[in-house]
């Protein structure tokens, strides 16, 4: 993004989202054909390796100027303080924690919610997550253009508000159609939030880009691991509906904090 001077992060995350869907479908198809887990895994490995080798040819090759700037910034940072962690990085990390946690909650508890709370046949309950995954992938694939038009701040704030709305619709609508719409809205809203928070972290002064991105992703990804446990605990104490409503409140907080945090950036 620094080299090309335009939003790129959403598109990168879009590739990740598409990969999860295509990989799952391809693996399922190979297993359905009766190839077995070993042959299917080998086939996926060969396809993935070929794509990586081809893709590496398109990587940025000449980054000497950028690396020189990074080294200079790192030296300046080390001179100021051996431990210099801007508080904004921690805040961004916890915002990512909430968003990744929301995704983890849908992945782990979405099917349970569909079967136990909405009475949907277990054989088709898993398809409801696809509504979320597909809309998220679509939003990320068009995310670069969306961010260029709306700006990072509006993209994140509007997205977080949509996620909150989606959770409330899912929790409060008794019919499965409401759940379907809710999951789709969550995907539309969530698609560009984390990519733009990560991209914003790369602009924070006083910390190296790679350190900032690694840290907030480490905090964020822990949300995927912890949220199913947290949501399960809350559900035992109350219900899954209340858990999803709490996620709605949490993502609304993301919108409010992002509105304040990103307002000073010129590109927003």
C-alpha positions, 0 to 999 in steps of 0.5 A: 500500500505504501508503494502503490499509494492505494488500498490493497489490504481488503483484496488480500483478505478477500483472497484468504476468504475465497481460499477457505471456501474453494478449499473446503468445496474442493476437498469435499468434492474429492472425498465425495469422489471416493479418493480418500483423505490421503490422495485428496490431501496430496491433490490439494497440496499439489494445487496449492504449491503450484499456485504459490509458485506462480503467485510468488512471481508477482511479489514486489521485488525492488523494496530497497527504498522501502526497507531503508525507510523501515530500518531508519524508522526502527533505529529512531524508535530504538533510540527513543525507547527499548520498549515503545508500544503505542496504546493505539496498537493495543486498542486496534488489537482488541477491536480485531479481537472482537471482530475475529471473535464474532467470526469464531462465534458464528463458525462454532455456534452458528449451526448449534443456534440454527438446530437448537434455537430455530429447529432447522434440520442438522443436515442443512444447518451448516449452509447458513454459515455459507451466507456469512462466508460468501457475503464476507468474501464478496465485500472483501473482493470489492473492498479496495474500490469501496475504501477508495470511495468511502474512505477507511473511517466510513468503511469500518464504522458502517461495517461495524454497525451492519455487523451489530444489526446482523447479530440483533436480527439473528437473535431477535427474529424467530424465523430461520429467514431472519437468521439467514438475513442476519448472517448475510448482513454480518458478512457484508459488514465484517468483510472490510473491518479487520483489513482496514484496522490492520492497514491503519496499524501500519501507519501508526508512528513509533512502531515498525510496520511488521511489529504493529501488524504482527501484534494486532493480528496475534491479539485478533486471532486469539478471538477466534480461539477464545470466543467459542468458549466465552460464548458457550459459557454465556449461553449456559448462563443465559441463552444463545440469543443473549450471547449474539445480542452481546456480540451485537453490543460489542461490535457496536462498540467497535463502530464507536471506537473506530469513529473516534480512533480513525477521525484524525487520518487524512485519507479517511 
